[in-house]
Amino acid sequence: MKYYLIHTLLLISTYLFISGCSTSQQSAEEEKQIYIFDEVPEEKTIEVPTTGEYPSLKEAYYVVQIGAFTTEDKAQAFAELSRGKTNYKYSVIYGESTKLYLVQVIPFFKSRTEAEEVRNNLWKLTEFVDAWIVTVNK
C-alpha cells in the first residue's frame, strides 16, 4: 500500500511539474509582441552635396551662412575657427553667382524656424553676429 501511495504521489508531482512548465512556456510565447512604427518622423535637414551646388528640391530650404570670403584660405580658416567655438558642422563652397567662398552650417534645413534657431544661437557669440539665412528655391 505504501508503495502505491508513493508511486501515485510521484506520478501526480511529475504531471504537475510537466504541465506547469508547458503553461509558462506558452504564456511566454504569447507575451512576445512586435511593435510596428506607425509614423517615421520627417527628416528636418538636407544633406549637402560635395559639389558645392545647392541641391534641387521641389520645396524651399534654408541655409545658415556665417561668412563670405574672397579667398578659399580665409574661408577655411574661419570655418576652422568656427568649428572650435561651436558644435555645428561647416562647409566651405564656392558660390558661382557671388564669386565668393561661402562658409555655411551643414546640413541645410527644411524649416525656416529651425534655421532661425541655429542662427539665433550663433548670434550669441560675437564672432557670428553677422550670420544670416539664405533661402534656396530651386
Sequence and secondary structure as in RCSB ss.txt:
>XXXX:A:sequence
MKYYLIHTLLLISTYLFISGCSTSQQSAEEEKQIYIFDEVPEEKTIEVPTTGEYPSLKEAYYVVQIGAFTTEDKA
QAFAELSRGKTNYKYSVIYGESTKLYLVQVIPFFKSRTEAEEVRNNLWKLTEFVDAWIVTVNK
>XXXX:A:secstr
 HHHHHHHHHHHHHHHHHHHHHHHHHHHHHH      S      EE   TTSS    SS EEEEEEEEESSHHHH
HHHHHHHHHHSS EEEEEEETTTTEEEEEEESEES HHHHHHHHHHHHTSGGGTT EEEEE  
